[in-house]
Structure formats: structure tokens, C-alpha cells
């Protein structure tokens, strides 16, 4: 299946952005024994600036549980055949005990406003 190289490039950037944010959140957790309430708390001590989706300029999806012991973040990919969605974390974080939850399913955008078809999600 042919995939537009521009789509591949944007999806690769999204995956790289999420990995950087995940690493920054892990370092934050090591120092505070809790994940941040929002990704904004990572700037500037853990990451220079927050990445945004390369197409929509929207922030990436982020959720943290009530105890701040677990977090999830995600990016909506444009290519439904991207192999990363097959090895990511799936699951719903839009439940009562999570702040900022999103749908981590492989077959839907992370949040309804996103353009794209698959949610690539990671958890910490």
C-alpha cells in the first residue's frame, strides 16, 4: 500500500514527539514521585518546549490518574497501517479517576477533534 511520504514524515514526528514527552515525564516522576498534572509542567526544566501536532498545531493527548502514579499520552496518526499502533498501549483513560483522559484505541483518533485515523498511545 502506497502511503504519501508527507504523511509518513508527520507520523514519524508525532511518534518521536510522544517518546520525548514520555521520557521527560519519567524524569519528572523520578524527581517528584508523581507524574505532572499537565504536560505544561515539564517546560522548561524537563523539556525545552511542548511539541504540537504537525498538522493541527494542537497539543498531544495526555492523561494522569488521580494518584499521579500513572500517565498516558497519545498522538493521532494519519496512516492506518502504521506498525506502531500495533505495539502501543490501547485503552480508555476517559474514566472518572483520570484527568484529561482520551481514547487510546487503534481505530479512532485520540480525541474527536483530531484529524487522522489511529491513536498511538504510550503509558508510564
N, CA, C and O atoms as a GROMACS GRO file, in nm:
protein
  496
    1UNK      N    1   0.084  -0.118   0.000
    1UNK     CA    2   0.000   0.000   0.000
    1UNK      C    3   0.088   0.125   0.000
    1UNK      O    4   0.176   0.140   0.085
    2UNK      N    5   0.064   0.212  -0.095
    2UNK     CA    6   0.139   0.337  -0.104
    2UNK      C    7   0.088   0.434   0.002
    2UNK      O    8  -0.032   0.454   0.018
    3UNK      N    9   0.181   0.496   0.073
    3UNK     CA   10   0.147   0.599   0.169
    3UNK      C   11   0.227   0.723   0.132
    3UNK      O   12   0.348   0.718   0.109
    4UNK      N   13   0.158   0.833   0.126
    4UNK     CA   14   0.221   0.960   0.093
    4UNK      C   15   0.339   0.984   0.188
    4UNK      O   16   0.323   0.975   0.309
    5UNK      N   17   0.458   1.013   0.134
    5UNK     CA   18   0.575   1.037   0.219
    5UNK      C   19   0.554   1.150   0.321
    5UNK      O   20   0.612   1.147   0.429
    6UNK      N   21   0.473   1.248   0.287
    6UNK     CA   22   0.446   1.357   0.381
    6UNK      C   23   0.370   1.305   0.503
    6UNK      O   24   0.395   1.350   0.615
    7UNK      N   25   0.278   1.211   0.481
    7UNK     CA   26   0.204   1.150   0.592
    7UNK      C   27   0.300   1.070   0.680
    7UNK      O   28   0.295   1.080   0.803
    8UNK      N   29   0.388   0.992   0.617
    8UNK     CA   30   0.487   0.914   0.692
    8UNK      C   31   0.576   1.006   0.776
    8UNK      O   32   0.606   0.975   0.892
    9UNK      N   33   0.617   1.117   0.718
    9UNK     CA   34   0.703   1.211   0.790
    9UNK      C   35   0.631   1.270   0.911
    9UNK      O   36   0.688   1.278   1.019
   10UNK      N   37   0.506   1.312   0.892
   10UNK     CA   38   0.430   1.369   1.004
   10UNK      C   39   0.407   1.265   1.113
   10UNK      O   40   0.419   1.297   1.231
   11UNK      N   41   0.372   1.142   1.074
   11UNK     CA   42   0.351   1.037   1.174
   11UNK      C   43   0.480   1.005   1.250
   11UNK      O   44   0.477   0.983   1.371
   12UNK      N   45   0.592   1.003   1.179
   12UNK     CA   46   0.721   0.979   1.246
   12UNK      C   47   0.752   1.089   1.347
   12UNK      O   48   0.801   1.062   1.456
   13UNK      N   49   0.721   1.211   1.309
   13UNK     CA   50   0.743   1.322   1.403
   13UNK      C   51   0.653   1.307   1.526
   13UNK      O   52   0.698   1.329   1.638
   14UNK      N   53   0.528   1.270   1.504
   14UNK     CA   54   0.436   1.251   1.617
   14UNK      C   55   0.488   1.144   1.713
   14UNK      O   56   0.487   1.164   1.835
   15UNK      N   57   0.533   1.033   1.659
   15UNK     CA   58   0.583   0.924   1.743
   15UNK      C   59   0.708   0.970   1.819
   15UNK      O   60   0.722   0.941   1.938
   16UNK      N   61   0.797   1.041   1.752
   16UNK     CA   62   0.917   1.094   1.818
   16UNK      C   63   0.882   1.194   1.927
   16UNK      O   64   0.942   1.193   2.035
   17UNK      N   65   0.785   1.280   1.899
   17UNK     CA   66   0.741   1.378   1.999
   17UNK      C   67   0.688   1.307   2.124
   17UNK      O   68   0.722   1.344   2.236
   18UNK      N   69   0.605   1.205   2.104
   18UNK     CA   70   0.548   1.133   2.217
   18UNK      C   71   0.657   1.065   2.298
   18UNK      O   72   0.652   1.064   2.421
   19UNK      N   73   0.754   1.008   2.232
   19UNK     CA   74   0.866   0.943   2.304
   19UNK      C   75   0.944   1.045   2.386
   19UNK      O   76   0.982   1.016   2.499
   20UNK      N   77   0.968   1.164   2.332
   20UNK     CA   78   1.037   1.269   2.407
   20UNK      C   79   0.955   1.313   2.528
   20UNK      O   80   1.009   1.329   2.638
   21UNK      N   81   0.826   1.331   2.508
   21UNK     CA   82   0.739   1.371   2.619
   21UNK      C   83   0.734   1.262   2.726
   21UNK      O   84   0.733   1.292   2.846
   22UNK      N   85   0.731   1.138   2.683
   22UNK     CA   86   0.729   1.027   2.779
   22UNK      C   87   0.857   1.027   2.863
   22UNK      O   88   0.851   1.010   2.984
   23UNK      N   89   0.970   1.045   2.800
   23UNK     CA   90   1.097   1.049   2.872
   23UNK      C   91   1.100   1.166   2.971
   23UNK      O   92   1.142   1.149   3.085
   24UNK      N   93   1.055   1.283   2.927
   24UNK     CA   94   1.051   1.399   3.017
   24UNK      C   95   0.959   1.373   3.135
   24UNK      O   96   0.991   1.411   3.248
   25UNK      N   97   0.845   1.309   3.111
   25UNK     CA   98   0.751   1.277   3.220
   25UNK      C   99   0.813   1.176   3.317
   25UNK      O  100   0.789   1.184   3.437
   26UNK      N  101   0.890   1.082   3.266
   26UNK     CA  102   0.957   0.983   3.352
   26UNK      C  103   1.061   1.050   3.442
   26UNK      O  104   1.072   1.016   3.560
   27UNK      N  105   1.136   1.144   3.387
   27UNK     CA  106   1.235   1.217   3.467
   27UNK      C  107   1.163   1.299   3.574
   27UNK      O  108   1.206   1.305   3.689
   28UNK      N  109   1.054   1.364   3.535
   28UNK     CA  110   0.972   1.440   3.630
   28UNK      C  111   0.927   1.349   3.744
   28UNK      O  112   0.936   1.385   3.861
   29UNK      N  113   0.877   1.229   3.708
   29UNK     CA  114   0.831   1.133   3.808
   29UNK      C  115   0.944   1.094   3.903
   29UNK      O  116   0.924   1.086   4.024
   30UNK      N  117   1.062   1.070   3.849
   30UNK     CA  118   1.176   1.033   3.933
   30UNK      C  119   1.208   1.139   4.036
   30UNK      O  120   1.249   1.108   4.148
   31UNK      N  121   1.190   1.266   4.000
   31UNK     CA  122   1.222   1.375   4.091
   31UNK      C  123   1.107   1.411   4.186
   31UNK      O  124   1.133   1.461   4.296
   32UNK      N  125   0.982   1.388   4.146
   32UNK     CA  126   0.867   1.432   4.225
   32UNK      C  127   0.784   1.316   4.281
   32UNK      O  128   0.690   1.338   4.358
   33UNK      N  129   0.818   1.194   4.241
   33UNK     CA  130   0.742   1.076   4.281
   33UNK      C  131   0.594   1.087   4.241
   33UNK      O  132   0.506   1.033   4.308
   34UNK      N  133   0.570   1.156   4.133
   34UNK     CA  134   0.435   1.172   4.077
   34UNK      C  135   0.451   1.225   3.935
   34UNK      O  136   0.548   1.293   3.903
   35UNK      N  137   0.352   1.193   3.851
   35UNK     CA  138   0.352   1.248   3.715
   35UNK      C  139   0.288   1.386   3.718
   35UNK      O  140   0.208   1.415   3.807
   36UNK      N  141   0.324   1.472   3.623
   36UNK     CA  142   0.266   1.606   3.622
   36UNK      C  143   0.116   1.603   3.594
   36UNK      O  144   0.065   1.514   3.526
   37UNK      N  145   0.047   1.702   3.647
   37UNK     CA  146  -0.096   1.717   3.620
   37UNK      C  147  -0.121   1.748   3.473
   37UNK      O  148  -0.220   1.704   3.414
   38UNK      N  149  -0.029   1.824   3.414
   38UNK     CA  150  -0.038   1.854   3.271
   38UNK      C  151   0.103   1.856   3.213
   38UNK      O  152   0.201   1.870   3.286
   39UNK      N  153   0.112   1.843   3.082
   39UNK     CA  154   0.243   1.845   3.017
   39UNK      C  155   0.310   1.981   3.029
   39UNK      O  156   0.432   1.990   3.016
   40UNK      N  157   0.234   2.088   3.053
   40UNK     CA  158   0.291   2.221   3.070
   40UNK      C  159   0.392   2.225   3.184
   40UNK      O  160   0.485   2.306   3.182
   41UNK      N  161   0.374   2.138   3.284
   41UNK     CA  162   0.465   2.136   3.399
   41UNK      C  163   0.604   2.086   3.363
   41UNK      O  164   0.697   2.100   3.442
   42UNK      N  165   0.620   2.029   3.245
   42UNK     CA  166   0.750   1.979   3.202
   42UNK      C  167   0.842   2.090   3.148
   42UNK      O  168   0.964   2.073   3.142
   43UNK      N  169   0.781   2.202   3.109
   43UNK     CA  170   0.855   2.313   3.049
   43UNK      C  171   0.896   2.410   3.158
   43UNK      O  172   0.811   2.440   3.242
   44UNK      N  173   1.016   2.460   3.164
   44UNK     CA  174   1.132   2.435   3.081
   44UNK      C  175   1.233   2.338   3.143
   44UNK      O  176   1.338   2.312   3.084
   45UNK      N  177   1.203   2.285   3.262
   45UNK     CA  178   1.303   2.206   3.333
   45UNK      C  179   1.326   2.066   3.276
   45UNK      O  180   1.434   2.009   3.293
   46UNK      N  181   1.227   2.010   3.209
   46UNK     CA  182   1.238   1.872   3.161
   46UNK      C  183   1.234   1.862   3.009
   46UNK      O  184   1.278   1.762   2.951
   47UNK      N  185   1.181   1.964   2.946
   47UNK     CA  186   1.176   1.970   2.800
   47UNK      C  187   1.174   2.118   2.763
   47UNK      O  188   1.110   2.199   2.830
   48UNK      N  189   1.243   2.154   2.656
   48UNK     CA  190   1.258   2.294   2.619
   48UNK      C  191   1.124   2.359   2.588
   48UNK      O  192   1.094   2.468   2.637
   49UNK      N  193   1.043   2.292   2.506
   49UNK     CA  194   0.910   2.342   2.473
   49UNK      C  195   0.820   2.223   2.440
   49UNK      O  196   0.869   2.116   2.404
   50UNK      N  197   0.691   2.242   2.454
   50UNK     CA  198   0.597   2.135   2.423
   50UNK      C  199   0.579   2.122   2.273
   50UNK      O  200   0.558   2.221   2.203
   51UNK      N  201   0.588   2.000   2.226
   51UNK     CA  202   0.563   1.972   2.085
   51UNK      C  203   0.413   1.976   2.060
   51UNK      O  204   0.332   1.952   2.149
   52UNK      N  205   0.378   2.008   1.937
   52UNK     CA  206   0.238   2.008   1.894
   52UNK      C  207   0.225   1.922   1.770
   52UNK      O  208   0.323   1.896   1.700
   53UNK      N  209   0.104   1.878   1.743
   53UNK     CA  210   0.080   1.801   1.624
   53UNK      C  211   0.122   1.881   1.501
   53UNK      O  212   0.083   1.997   1.488
   54UNK      N  213   0.200   1.820   1.410
   54UNK     CA  214   0.250   1.896   1.294
   54UNK      C  215   0.142   1.941   1.195
   54UNK      O  216   0.166   2.032   1.116
   55UNK      N  217   0.026   1.879   1.198
   55UNK     CA  218  -0.081   1.922   1.106
   55UNK      C  219  -0.175   2.022   1.170
   55UNK      O  220  -0.207   2.125   1.111
   56UNK      N  221  -0.218   1.992   1.291
   56UNK     CA  222  -0.322   2.075   1.354
   56UNK      C  223  -0.267   2.179   1.451
   56UNK      O  224  -0.339   2.271   1.490
   57UNK      N  225  -0.142   2.165   1.490
   57UNK     CA  226  -0.080   2.251   1.593
   57UNK      C  227  -0.150   2.238   1.728
   57UNK      O  228  -0.135   2.324   1.814
   58UNK      N  229  -0.226   2.131   1.745
   58UNK     CA  230  -0.292   2.104   1.873
   58UNK      C  231  -0.195   2.030   1.965
   58UNK      O  232  -0.107   1.959   1.917
   59UNK      N  233  -0.212   2.046   2.097
   59UNK     CA  234  -0.127   1.968   2.188
   59UNK      C  235  -0.160   1.819   2.180
   59UNK      O  236  -0.271   1.781   2.142
   60UNK      N  237  -0.065   1.737   2.216
   60UNK     CA  238  -0.088   1.593   2.219
   60UNK      C  239  -0.176   1.557   2.339
   60UNK      O  240  -0.180   1.629   2.438
   61UNK      N  241  -0.245   1.445   2.327
   61UNK     CA  242  -0.333   1.399   2.435
   61UNK      C  243  -0.250   1.354   2.555
   61UNK      O  244  -0.145   1.291   2.540
   62UNK      N  245  -0.298   1.387   2.674
   62UNK     CA  246  -0.229   1.349   2.798
   62UNK      C  247  -0.333   1.322   2.906
   62UNK      O  248  -0.433   1.393   2.917
   63UNK      N  249  -0.308   1.219   2.984
   63UNK     CA  250  -0.396   1.186   3.096
   63UNK      C  251  -0.311   1.136   3.212
   63UNK      O  252  -0.208   1.073   3.192
   64UNK      N  253  -0.356   1.166   3.333
   64UNK     CA  254  -0.287   1.119   3.454
   64UNK      C  255  -0.394   1.068   3.550
   64UNK      O  256  -0.502   1.125   3.560
   65UNK      N  257  -0.362   0.960   3.622
   65UNK     CA  258  -0.460   0.908   3.718
   65UNK      C  259  -0.463   0.995   3.844
   65UNK      O  260  -0.377   1.080   3.863
   66UNK      N  261  -0.564   0.974   3.927
   66UNK     CA  262  -0.587   1.059   4.044
   66UNK      C  263  -0.468   1.062   4.139
   66UNK      O  264  -0.440   1.165   4.200
   67UNK      N  265  -0.398   0.951   4.153
   67UNK     CA  266  -0.284   0.944   4.244
   67UNK      C  267  -0.154   0.993   4.178
   67UNK      O  268  -0.051   1.004   4.245
   68UNK      N  269  -0.160   1.022   4.049
   68UNK     CA  270  -0.045   1.065   3.969
   68UNK      C  271   0.064   0.958   3.965
   68UNK      O  272   0.182   0.989   3.953
   69UNK      N  273   0.022   0.831   3.974
   69UNK     CA  274   0.114   0.719   3.966
   69UNK      C  275   0.126   0.665   3.823
   69UNK      O  276   0.220   0.592   3.792
   70UNK      N  277   0.032   0.699   3.738
   70UNK     CA  278   0.030   0.651   3.600
   70UNK      C  279  -0.008   0.765   3.508
   70UNK      O  280  -0.086   0.853   3.544
   71UNK      N  281   0.048   0.760   3.389
   71UNK     CA  282   0.011   0.860   3.289
   71UNK      C  283   0.004   0.794   3.153
   71UNK      O  284   0.063   0.689   3.130
   72UNK      N  285  -0.071   0.857   3.064
   72UNK     CA  286  -0.081   0.813   2.925
   72UNK      C  287  -0.073   0.936   2.837
   72UNK      O  288  -0.122   1.043   2.873
   73UNK      N  289  -0.010   0.920   2.722
   73UNK     CA  290  -0.007   1.028   2.625
   73UNK      C  291  -0.023   0.968   2.487
   73UNK      O  292   0.014   0.852   2.463
   74UNK      N  293  -0.077   1.046   2.396
   74UNK     CA  294  -0.104   0.991   2.264
   74UNK      C  295  -0.104   1.095   2.154
   74UNK      O  296  -0.121   1.215   2.177
   75UNK      N  297  -0.086   1.042   2.034
   75UNK     CA  298  -0.090   1.124   1.912
   75UNK      C  299  -0.173   1.051   1.808
   75UNK      O  300  -0.163   0.929   1.794
   76UNK      N  301  -0.254   1.124   1.737
   76UNK     CA  302  -0.335   1.064   1.631
   76UNK      C  303  -0.254   1.058   1.503
   76UNK      O  304  -0.206   1.159   1.454
   77UNK      N  305  -0.239   0.936   1.450
   77UNK     CA  306  -0.162   0.914   1.328
   77UNK      C  307  -0.254   0.917   1.206
   77UNK      O  308  -0.372   0.882   1.216
   78UNK      N  309  -0.201   0.958   1.094
   78UNK     CA  310  -0.278   0.965   0.970
   78UNK      C  311  -0.279   0.833   0.894
   78UNK      O  312  -0.376   0.804   0.824
   79UNK      N  313  -0.173   0.755   0.906
   79UNK     CA  314  -0.163   0.629   0.832
   79UNK      C  315  -0.221   0.515   0.914
   79UNK      O  316  -0.162   0.478   1.016
   80UNK      N  317  -0.334   0.457   0.872
   80UNK     CA  318  -0.394   0.350   0.950
   80UNK      C  319  -0.308   0.223   0.952
   80UNK      O  320  -0.329   0.135   1.036
   81UNK      N  321  -0.212   0.211   0.860
   81UNK     CA  322  -0.126   0.094   0.855
   81UNK      C  323   0.005   0.111   0.929
   81UNK      O  324   0.092   0.024   0.920
   82UNK      N  325   0.022   0.220   1.000
   82UNK     CA  326   0.147   0.243   1.072
   82UNK      C  327   0.167   0.132   1.175
   82UNK      O  328   0.080   0.108   1.258
   83UNK      N  329   0.280   0.065   1.168
   83UNK     CA  330   0.305  -0.050   1.255
   83UNK      C  331   0.312  -0.015   1.403
   83UNK      O  332   0.295  -0.103   1.487
   84UNK      N  333   0.336   0.110   1.438
   84UNK     CA  334   0.348   0.148   1.579
   84UNK      C  335   0.216   0.134   1.655
   84UNK      O  336   0.218   0.112   1.776
   85UNK      N  337   0.103   0.145   1.587
   85UNK     CA  338  -0.024   0.130   1.659
   85UNK      C  339  -0.048  -0.016   1.699
   85UNK      O  340  -0.133  -0.043   1.783
   86UNK      N  341   0.026  -0.108   1.638
   86UNK     CA  342   0.010  -0.248   1.674
   86UNK      C  343   0.088  -0.284   1.800
   86UNK      O  344   0.061  -0.386   1.862
   87UNK      N  345   0.184  -0.200   1.839
   87UNK     CA  346   0.265  -0.231   1.957
   87UNK      C  347   0.250  -0.126   2.067
   87UNK      O  348   0.326  -0.126   2.164
   88UNK      N  349   0.152  -0.038   2.053
   88UNK     CA  350   0.133   0.065   2.154
   88UNK      C  351   0.041   0.017   2.264
   88UNK      O  352  -0.001  -0.099   2.266
   89UNK      N  353   0.010   0.107   2.357
   89UNK     CA  354  -0.082   0.078   2.466
   89UNK      C  355  -0.221   0.117   2.422
   89UNK      O  356  -0.243   0.230   2.377
   90UNK      N  357  -0.315   0.027   2.433
   90UNK     CA  358  -0.454   0.059   2.400
   90UNK      C  359  -0.532   0.077   2.529
   90UNK      O  360  -0.488   0.036   2.636
   91UNK      N  361  -0.646   0.138   2.518
   91UNK     CA  362  -0.732   0.150   2.635
   91UNK      C  363  -0.785   0.290   2.654
   91UNK      O  364  -0.732   0.388   2.602
   92UNK      N  365  -0.888   0.295   2.728
   92UNK     CA  366  -0.964   0.416   2.754
   92UNK      C  367  -0.914   0.480   2.884
   92UNK      O  368  -0.908   0.414   2.988
   93UNK      N  369  -0.880   0.607   2.879
   93UNK     CA  370  -0.844   0.679   3.002
   93UNK      C  371  -0.945   0.790   3.032
   93UNK      O  372  -0.920   0.876   3.116
   94UNK      N  373  -1.059   0.789   2.962
   94UNK     CA  374  -1.164   0.888   2.990
   94UNK      C  375  -1.257   0.834   3.098
   94UNK      O  376  -1.378   0.827   3.077
   95UNK      N  377  -1.201   0.797   3.208
   95UNK     CA  378  -1.280   0.745   3.320
   95UNK      C  379  -1.265   0.839   3.438
   95UNK      O  380  -1.179   0.927   3.438
   96UNK      N  381  -1.348   0.821   3.536
   96UNK     CA  382  -1.360   0.916   3.645
   96UNK      C  383  -1.229   0.947   3.717
   96UNK      O  384  -1.206   1.062   3.755
   97UNK      N  385  -1.144   0.850   3.736
   97UNK     CA  386  -1.025   0.874   3.817
   97UNK      C  387  -0.906   0.927   3.736
   97UNK      O  388  -0.796   0.940   3.790
   98UNK      N  389  -0.925   0.958   3.608
   98UNK     CA  390  -0.817   1.011   3.524
   98UNK      C  391  -0.847   1.156   3.486
   98UNK      O  392  -0.960   1.188   3.450
   99UNK      N  393  -0.748   1.241   3.495
   99UNK     CA  394  -0.761   1.380   3.450
   99UNK      C  395  -0.715   1.388   3.305
   99UNK      O  396  -0.605   1.343   3.271
  100UNK      N  397  -0.797   1.446   3.220
  100UNK     CA  398  -0.760   1.468   3.080
  100UNK      C  399  -0.761   1.343   2.995
  100UNK      O  400  -0.680   1.332   2.903
  101UNK      N  401  -0.848   1.250   3.022
  101UNK     CA  402  -0.847   1.123   2.951
  101UNK      C  403  -0.874   1.133   2.802
  101UNK      O  404  -0.926   1.233   2.753
  102UNK      N  405  -0.837   1.025   2.731
  102UNK     CA  406  -0.859   1.017   2.588
  102UNK      C  407  -0.876   0.872   2.547
  102UNK      O  408  -0.846   0.781   2.625
  103UNK      N  409  -0.923   0.851   2.427
  103UNK     CA  410  -0.945   0.716   2.374
  103UNK      C  411  -0.817   0.668   2.308
  103UNK      O  412  -0.773   0.725   2.208
  104UNK      N  413  -0.756   0.564   2.363
  104UNK     CA  414  -0.631   0.512   2.311
  104UNK      C  415  -0.647   0.398   2.211
  104UNK      O  416  -0.550   0.327   2.184
  105UNK      N  417  -0.767   0.380   2.158
  105UNK     CA  418  -0.791   0.271   2.062
  105UNK      C  419  -0.711   0.291   1.935
  105UNK      O  420  -0.680   0.404   1.896
  106UNK      N  421  -0.679   0.180   1.870
  106UNK     CA  422  -0.604   0.186   1.745
  106UNK      C  423  -0.689   0.234   1.627
  106UNK      O  424  -0.635   0.278   1.526
  107UNK      N  425  -0.820   0.227   1.639
  107UNK     CA  426  -0.907   0.254   1.523
  107UNK      C  427  -0.979   0.388   1.529
  107UNK      O  428  -1.066   0.414   1.446
  108UNK      N  429  -0.944   0.473   1.625
  108UNK     CA  430  -1.006   0.604   1.635
  108UNK      C  431  -0.901   0.710   1.665
  108UNK      O  432  -0.792   0.676   1.713
  109UNK      N  433  -0.930   0.838   1.638
  109UNK     CA  434  -0.839   0.944   1.681
  109UNK      C  435  -0.833   0.946   1.835
  109UNK      O  436  -0.926   0.901   1.901
  110UNK      N  437  -0.725   0.999   1.891
  110UNK     CA  438  -0.713   1.008   2.037
  110UNK      C  439  -0.826   1.094   2.095
  110UNK      O  440  -0.887   1.058   2.196
  111UNK      N  441  -0.851   1.206   2.031
  111UNK     CA  442  -0.963   1.292   2.069
  111UNK      C  443  -1.042   1.322   1.943
  111UNK      O  444  -0.983   1.331   1.835
  112UNK      N  445  -1.172   1.339   1.953
  112UNK     CA  446  -1.256   1.356   1.833
  112UNK      C  447  -1.215   1.472   1.743
  112UNK      O  448  -1.238   1.466   1.622
  113UNK      N  449  -1.156   1.576   1.798
  113UNK     CA  450  -1.118   1.693   1.719
  113UNK      C  451  -0.997   1.666   1.630
  113UNK      O  452  -0.973   1.741   1.536
  114UNK      N  453  -0.922   1.560   1.658
  114UNK     CA  454  -0.802   1.531   1.580
  114UNK      C  455  -0.839   1.482   1.441
  114UNK      O  456  -0.940   1.413   1.423
  115UNK      N  457  -0.756   1.517   1.345
  115UNK     CA  458  -0.770   1.459   1.212
  115UNK      C  459  -0.673   1.341   1.207
  115UNK      O  460  -0.562   1.351   1.257
  116UNK      N  461  -0.714   1.235   1.150
  116UNK     CA  462  -0.633   1.114   1.147
  116UNK      C  463  -0.720   0.995   1.181
  116UNK      O  464  -0.841   1.009   1.202
  117UNK      N  465  -0.659   0.879   1.186
  117UNK     CA  466  -0.739   0.759   1.198
  117UNK      C  467  -0.702   0.666   1.312
  117UNK      O  468  -0.784   0.584   1.352
  118UNK      N  469  -0.581   0.676   1.366
  118UNK     CA  470  -0.535   0.581   1.467
  118UNK      C  471  -0.468   0.654   1.582
  118UNK      O  472  -0.392   0.749   1.561
  119UNK      N  473  -0.496   0.609   1.705
  119UNK     CA  474  -0.433   0.670   1.822
  119UNK      C  475  -0.311   0.586   1.862
  119UNK      O  476  -0.323   0.469   1.896
  120UNK      N  477  -0.194   0.649   1.856
  120UNK     CA  478  -0.070   0.588   1.907
  120UNK      C  479  -0.056   0.637   2.050
  120UNK      O  480  -0.043   0.757   2.074
  121UNK      N  481  -0.058   0.545   2.146
  121UNK     CA  482  -0.055   0.584   2.288
  121UNK      C  483   0.052   0.507   2.362
  121UNK      O  484   0.080   0.391   2.332
  122UNK      N  485   0.112   0.574   2.460
  122UNK     CA  486   0.210   0.513   2.549
  122UNK      C  487   0.166   0.541   2.692
  122UNK      O  488   0.092   0.635   2.719
  123UNK      N  489   0.214   0.458   2.783
  123UNK     CA  490   0.182   0.481   2.925
  123UNK      C  491   0.306   0.473   3.008
  123UNK      O  492   0.406   0.412   2.969
  124UNK      N  493   0.299   0.536   3.123
  124UNK     CA  494   0.411   0.535   3.218
  124UNK      C  495   0.358   0.496   3.353
  124UNK      O  496   0.435   0.489   3.449
   0.00000   0.00000   0.00000
